[in-house]
Amino acid sequence: MKPTQLRFWPDPRPAVDRLGEAFFRELPERPGVYLMYGAGDTVLYVGKARNLRHRLSSYRVANPDRLPRRLLRLLHRIERIDWETCEDETAALQREAALLLSLKPRFNRAGVWPKPRRFVTWRVRPDGLELALTEHPEPGWHSVGPSGAMMTYIHRALVRLLWRQSHPERGLAGMPAGWFGGAHGPQVLIPPSSAMPADAAAEFLALLTAGDCEEVQRRLVPAGNAFEQLARDEDWTLVTEHFARPTRSEPASSNLM
């Protein structure tokens, strides 16, 4: 067992020294958000709490052996703490997310910048089906979204699925170099074939992204071998699970660690 060094003096309590014991005793035991201010009335940190009294009381002692250095630096810079109650923890989470985006506090690591929202878009061209991943759909393109970073993997899975549908005789091994791993980039042209012209590929894609999985599954071409079956099953699961339920935005996190 690692020996613990004995301490001959009490742990620092910079927040208590500045705000007083009464501040922590009088906090409500309700959900809410809190803002920690430093010198010059600068917001240093924004957080949310299920119970404001319990959460803020955890900042009373700045034990250098137990707390991360980043948190210790924050505690020694606090000049005041403001708080506001919310109806419930969900409302507190939403309020925290809005404050993080508007204030961008120095000591918050997550949630201070909006997450990129991506669309999968497609259009039919004379030379094939063009499939793109973009933050801003262009006029004349069909689109689905927006969603977060998962759309990158959805886009890659759709390229593999559409390639297998359009070129079953070539299979995944016959894809252009690098396509299997996503080296095609955010915009790719899938050439048509007698098995699936561009219009049919667009219809297949529209049904899939609309969540009509049963109809799409009836149209799937058989896998050529065990590897292709496994790869197709993984792509199919990823895509259908994503489009079979509504897309939900992820709440921001305000973890200091």
C-alpha positions, 0 to 999 in steps of 0.5 A: 500500500502506498504510504500517505504523507501526514499533513501538519496543517489544514488543507487550503480552503480558498473558496471558503476564505473568499465567500464565507461558510454561510454562502455554502450553508445557504445554497439550495438543494435543487438542480441548477447551474453555477458560474465561477468568476475570477478577477475582473468579473471574468467567468472562469467556469460554468457547471451544472448540478443535480443538487447545488449545495452538494455540488458546490460544497465539494469545492470548499477544500483544495486538497493538493494531494487529491485534486487535479492541478487544473482544478486547484488553479481554478479554486485559487482564482475564484472571486465569486460564485453565482448560481440559478436554480432550474426545474430539473437536471435536464433543464440545468443541462440545457442551461449549462450548454447555452452558457458554455457556448455563449461565455466560453469559460477558460476552465471548461474543456467541453461544450464551449464550441458548437459541434459540427453538424453534418449532412449526407447528401446525394444527387444523380449525375449522368456518370453515376450517383454522387454521395457527399458529406457536408455541413451545408447541403447545396441546392439540387441535392437530396440530404439527410441530417444533420447529425454529429461525427457519426455521419462520417462513419455513416457516409463510409458505410453507405459508400460500401453498401452502394458499391456492393449493390451496384457492382456485386460481381466485383465485390468489396475487393474490387472497390477503387484503392482506399475506398474501403477505409474511407480514402474516397474523402467526403465526396465520391462518385459511385459509377452506375452499372447494369445491376443498379443504374444511378436512379436505382441507387438513389432510390435505394439510398432514399429508402434506406435513409428514410428508415424503410429497412425492410424494403431495402433488405429485400433488395440487398444482393447476396454477399460473395463470401464470408468476409463480405457478409460480415462487412455488409452486416456491420455496415447494415447494422450501423446505418439502419440503427442510425436511421431507424430512430430520430437523431438526438443532439448530445448534451455538452459536458463540462468535465474539468478533468 
